[in-house]
Amino acid sequence: MFLREVLQMVRMFGAFTAAQAAVHLGLPLDEAARRLDKAVEGGLLKAVDVAGVRFYYRDPVEAADVILSSVDLSVLPRAEREKLMRL
């Protein structure tokens, strides 16, 4: 049941955090993070840490879109902003 719900989250969100999964799945944060990390170890999911926040995903293109849409480009240094705008 957990894996099915996680795969539904991947389809809905593209990328998500353990905190989002905990709320969506009704689990304590530590339990959600543990189960998600186990899914990463098993190859079901991938994970990337961005500014200290771990995002779980399957499709890197969808994940990048979700993660980048949450970044305020106006506060980034010009060089970083230009790199991201070329993606």
Accessible surface in RSA format (square Angstrom, percent):
REM  Atomic radii and reference values for relative SASA: ProtOr
REM  Chains: A
REM  Algorithm: Lee & Richards
REM  Probe-radius: 1.40
REM  Slices: 20
REM RES _ NUM      All-atoms   Total-Side   Main-Chain    Non-polar    All polar
REM                ABS   REL    ABS   REL    ABS   REL    ABS   REL    ABS   REL
RES MET A   1   179.74  93.1 132.57  87.7  47.16 112.3 100.92  85.8  78.81 104.4
RES PHE A   2    30.31  15.2  24.05  14.9   6.26  16.3  25.67  15.6   4.64  13.3
RES LEU A   3    94.89  52.8  94.43  67.6   0.47   1.2  94.43  66.3   0.47   1.3
RES ARG A   4   169.14  71.0 163.90  83.5   5.24  12.5  48.05  65.7 121.09  73.4
RES GLU A   5    51.69  29.7  51.55  39.0   0.13   0.3  14.33  27.7  37.35  30.5
RES VAL A   6     0.00   0.0   0.00   0.0   0.00   0.0   0.00   0.0   0.00   0.0
RES LEU A   7    51.44  28.6  50.70  36.3   0.74   1.9  50.70  35.6   0.74   2.0
RES GLN A   8    77.59  43.4  76.68  56.0   0.91   2.2  14.99  31.9  62.60  47.5
RES MET A   9     0.04   0.0   0.04   0.0   0.00   0.0   0.04   0.0   0.00   0.0
RES VAL A  10    10.59   7.0  10.59   9.6   0.00   0.0  10.59   9.2   0.00   0.0
RES ARG A  11   171.51  72.0 140.50  71.6  31.01  73.8  76.22 104.2  95.29  57.8
RES MET A  12   111.51  57.7  74.08  49.0  37.44  89.1  42.61  36.2  68.90  91.3
RES PHE A  13    78.47  39.3  66.99  41.5  11.48  29.9  72.72  44.1   5.76  16.5
RES GLY A  14     5.94   7.3   0.00   N/A   5.94   7.3   4.45  12.2   1.49   3.3
RES ALA A  15     2.76   2.5   0.00   0.0   2.76   6.3   0.00   0.0   2.76   7.3
RES PHE A  16     0.09   0.0   0.00   0.0   0.09   0.2   0.09   0.1   0.00   0.0
RES THR A  17    22.75  16.2  22.75  23.1   0.00   0.0  19.35  26.0   3.39   5.1
RES ALA A  18    14.26  13.1  12.99  20.0   1.27   2.9  12.99  18.3   1.27   3.4
RES ALA A  19    53.85  49.5  50.29  77.6   3.56   8.1  51.95  73.2   1.90   5.0
RES GLN A  20    84.21  47.1  76.51  55.9   7.70  18.3  34.24  72.9  49.97  37.9
RES ALA A  21     0.00   0.0   0.00   0.0   0.00   0.0   0.00   0.0   0.00   0.0
RES ALA A  22     8.80   8.1   7.10  11.0   1.70   3.9   7.32  10.3   1.48   3.9
RES VAL A  23   129.71  85.4 108.11  97.9  21.60  52.1 114.64  99.6  15.07  40.9
RES HIS A  24    89.02  48.7  58.34  40.5  30.68  78.5  37.03  38.2  51.99  60.5
RES LEU A  25    28.87  16.1   2.80   2.0  26.07  65.5   7.38   5.2  21.49  57.8
RES GLY A  26    67.36  83.1   0.00   N/A  67.36  83.1  37.01 101.6  30.36  68.0
RES LEU A  27    43.29  24.1  32.48  23.2  10.81  27.2  34.59  24.3   8.70  23.4
RES PRO A  28    93.77  68.3  80.86  73.7  12.91  46.9  93.21  77.0   0.56   3.5
RES LEU A  29    94.33  52.5  86.55  61.9   7.78  19.6  86.55  60.8   7.78  20.9
RES ASP A  30   120.61  84.5 112.32 111.8   8.29  19.6  37.75  88.9  82.85  82.6
RES GLU A  31    47.04  27.0  43.47  32.9   3.57   8.5  18.02  34.9  29.01  23.7
RES ALA A  32     0.00   0.0   0.00   0.0   0.00   0.0   0.00   0.0   0.00   0.0
RES ALA A  33    27.37  25.2  27.37  42.2   0.00   0.0  27.37  38.5   0.00   0.0
RES ARG A  34   130.90  55.0 122.55  62.5   8.35  19.9  74.41 101.7  56.49  34.2
RES ARG A  35    81.12  34.1  77.99  39.8   3.13   7.5  13.18  18.0  67.94  41.2
RES LEU A  36     0.00   0.0   0.00   0.0   0.00   0.0   0.00   0.0   0.00   0.0
RES ASP A  37    47.25  33.1  46.67  46.5   0.58   1.4  17.40  41.0  29.85  29.8
RES LYS A  38   135.71  66.2 130.64  80.2   5.06  12.1  77.84  70.1  57.86  61.6
RES ALA A  39     8.95   8.2   0.58   0.9   8.36  19.0   8.39  11.8   0.55   1.5
RES VAL A  40    42.78  28.2  33.79  30.6   9.00  21.7  33.79  29.4   9.00  24.4
RES GLU A  41   149.83  86.0 110.56  83.6  39.27  93.5  49.14  95.0 100.69  82.2
RES GLY A  42    69.60  85.8   0.00   N/A  69.60  85.8  36.33  99.7  33.27  74.5
RES GLY A  43    61.98  76.4   0.00   N/A  61.98  76.4  32.66  89.6  29.32  65.7
RES LEU A  44    45.47  25.3  37.66  26.9   7.81  19.6  42.44  29.8   3.02   8.1
RES LEU A  45     3.40   1.9   0.00   0.0   3.40   8.6   0.52   0.4   2.88   7.7
RES LYS A  46   106.40  51.9 103.77  63.7   2.63   6.3  68.49  61.6  37.92  40.4
RES ALA A  47    30.83  28.3   2.99   4.6  27.84  63.3   3.20   4.5  27.63  73.2
RES VAL A  48    58.93  38.8  54.36  49.2   4.57  11.0  58.93  51.2   0.00   0.0
RES ASP A  49    84.53  59.2  57.93  57.7  26.60  62.9  25.00  58.8  59.53  59.4
RES VAL A  50    52.10  34.3  47.22  42.7   4.88  11.8  50.49  43.9   1.61   4.4
RES ALA A  51   105.67  97.2  54.59  84.2  51.08 116.2  75.30 106.0  30.37  80.4
RES GLY A  52    79.56  98.1   0.00   N/A  79.56  98.1  38.49 105.6  41.07  92.0
RES VAL A  53    67.46  44.4  64.73  58.6   2.73   6.6  67.46  58.6   0.00   0.0
RES ARG A  54    93.26  39.2  86.05  43.9   7.20  17.1  22.52  30.8  70.74  42.9
RES PHE A  55    28.84  14.4  28.84  17.9   0.00   0.0  28.84  17.5   0.00   0.0
RES TYR A  56     3.11   1.5   3.11   1.8   0.00   0.0   0.00   0.0   3.11   3.8
RES TYR A  57    28.52  13.3  28.52  16.2   0.00   0.0   2.62   2.0  25.90  31.9
RES ARG A  58   109.77  46.1  98.81  50.4  10.96  26.1  19.39  26.5  90.37  54.8
RES ASP A  59    56.77  39.8  52.62  52.4   4.15   9.8  21.72  51.1  35.05  35.0
RES PRO A  60    75.28  54.9  69.92  63.7   5.36  19.5  71.25  58.8   4.03  25.1
RES VAL A  61   117.13  77.1 112.79 102.1   4.34  10.5 115.80 100.6   1.33   3.6
RES GLU A  62    82.16  47.2  78.20  59.2   3.96   9.4  32.38  62.6  49.78  40.6
RES ALA A  63     3.38   3.1   3.38   5.2   0.00   0.0   3.38   4.8   0.00   0.0
RES ALA A  64    43.94  40.4  38.32  59.1   5.62  12.8  43.49  61.2   0.45   1.2
RES ASP A  65    99.99  70.0  94.49  94.1   5.50  13.0  21.16  49.8  78.83  78.6
RES VAL A  66    48.18  31.7  44.56  40.3   3.62   8.7  46.82  40.7   1.35   3.7
RES ILE A  67    17.28   9.8  17.01  12.7   0.27   0.7  17.28  12.4   0.00   0.0
RES LEU A  68    54.09  30.1  46.46  33.2   7.63  19.2  46.66  32.8   7.43  20.0
RES SER A  69    92.64  78.3  51.96  69.3  40.68  93.7  47.58 101.3  45.06  63.1
RES SER A  70    86.39  73.0  47.38  63.2  39.01  89.9  49.20 104.8  37.19  52.1
RES VAL A  71    47.95  31.6  31.24  28.3  16.71  40.3  35.81  31.1  12.14  32.9
RES ASP A  72    83.33  58.4  70.77  70.4  12.56  29.7  36.16  85.1  47.17  47.0
RES LEU A  73    64.02  35.7  60.78  43.5   3.24   8.1  60.78  42.7   3.24   8.7
RES SER A  74    88.03  74.4  57.86  77.2  30.16  69.5  50.30 107.1  37.72  52.9
RES VAL A  75   112.11  73.8  80.25  72.6  31.86  76.8  87.00  75.6  25.11  68.1
RES LEU A  76    38.86  21.6  33.34  23.8   5.53  13.9  33.71  23.7   5.15  13.9
RES PRO A  77    81.50  59.4  68.82  62.7  12.68  46.1  81.07  66.9   0.43   2.7
RES ARG A  78   168.60  70.8 161.68  82.4   6.92  16.5  52.16  71.3 116.44  70.6
RES ALA A  79    64.17  59.0  57.04  88.0   7.13  16.2  60.59  85.3   3.57   9.5
RES GLU A  80    83.78  48.1  82.86  62.7   0.92   2.2  27.63  53.4  56.15  45.8
RES ARG A  81    69.29  29.1  69.29  35.3   0.00   0.0  14.18  19.4  55.11  33.4
RES GLU A  82    72.82  41.8  70.03  53.0   2.78   6.6  28.88  55.9  43.94  35.9
RES LYS A  83   129.67  63.3 124.39  76.3   5.28  12.6  71.66  64.5  58.01  61.8
RES LEU A  84    50.86  28.3  42.34  30.3   8.52  21.4  42.44  29.8   8.42  22.7
RES MET A  85   128.32  66.5  95.45  63.2  32.87  78.3  93.75  79.7  34.57  45.8
RES ARG A  86   178.55  75.0 144.05  73.4  34.49  82.1  79.51 108.7  99.03  60.0
RES LEU A  87   149.80  83.4  88.19  63.1  61.61 154.9 116.68  81.9  33.12  89.1
END  Absolute sums over single chains surface
CHAIN  1 A     5975.7       4794.8       1180.9       3511.1       2464.6
END  Absolute sums over all chains
TOTAL          5975.7       4794.8       1180.9       3511.1       2464.6
